[in-house]
Amino acid sequence: MIRVVITQLILFAAPFIFYFAYRLATTGATGAAIRDLNKALFSLIIVGGCLVIAGFVYFALVGRHTEGRYIPAQYIDGKLIPGHYEADP
């Protein structure tokens, strides 16, 4: 679950990171000031939100197959058997 949350945070922050990297590369350190962010803030939020939605859709469609009954991890004969899903009969 934490992987999904971190992925979504990275997807939301990516447009801001790329925008500041672009500003830094084109105008130098003084040109990438926070005060100039107001012009692009709405667009960056929209793009970040769209990336988050796309990430949720990706995890919903391509995520692990979770149908059936979950069997938790167990120790059997000194060996750790990882948790898994079994198909319902």
Contacts in CASP RR format, 6 or more apart in sequence:
PFRMAT RR
TARGET T0000
AUTHOR 0000-0000-0000
METHOD contacts of the structure
MODEL  1
MIRVVITQLILFAAPFIFYFAYRLATTGATGAAIRDLNKALFSLIIVGGC
LVIAGFVYFALVGRHTEGRYIPAQYIDGKLIPGHYEADP
4 59 0 8 1.000
7 55 0 8 1.000
7 59 0 8 1.000
8 52 0 8 1.000
8 55 0 8 1.000
8 56 0 8 1.000
11 48 0 8 1.000
11 49 0 8 1.000
11 51 0 8 1.000
11 52 0 8 1.000
11 54 0 8 1.000
11 55 0 8 1.000
12 48 0 8 1.000
12 49 0 8 1.000
12 51 0 8 1.000
12 52 0 8 1.000
14 48 0 8 1.000
14 51 0 8 1.000
15 44 0 8 1.000
15 47 0 8 1.000
15 48 0 8 1.000
15 51 0 8 1.000
16 44 0 8 1.000
19 37 0 8 1.000
19 40 0 8 1.000
19 44 0 8 1.000
20 32 0 8 1.000
23 31 0 8 1.000
23 32 0 8 1.000
23 36 0 8 1.000
24 31 0 8 1.000
24 32 0 8 1.000
37 44 0 8 1.000
65 85 0 8 1.000
66 85 0 8 1.000
67 85 0 8 1.000
67 87 0 8 1.000
67 88 0 8 1.000
68 85 0 8 1.000
68 86 0 8 1.000
68 87 0 8 1.000
68 88 0 8 1.000
69 85 0 8 1.000
69 86 0 8 1.000
69 88 0 8 1.000
70 83 0 8 1.000
70 84 0 8 1.000
70 85 0 8 1.000
71 83 0 8 1.000
71 84 0 8 1.000
71 85 0 8 1.000
71 86 0 8 1.000
72 83 0 8 1.000
73 80 0 8 1.000
73 81 0 8 1.000
73 82 0 8 1.000
73 83 0 8 1.000
74 80 0 8 1.000
74 81 0 8 1.000
74 83 0 8 1.000
75 81 0 8 1.000
END
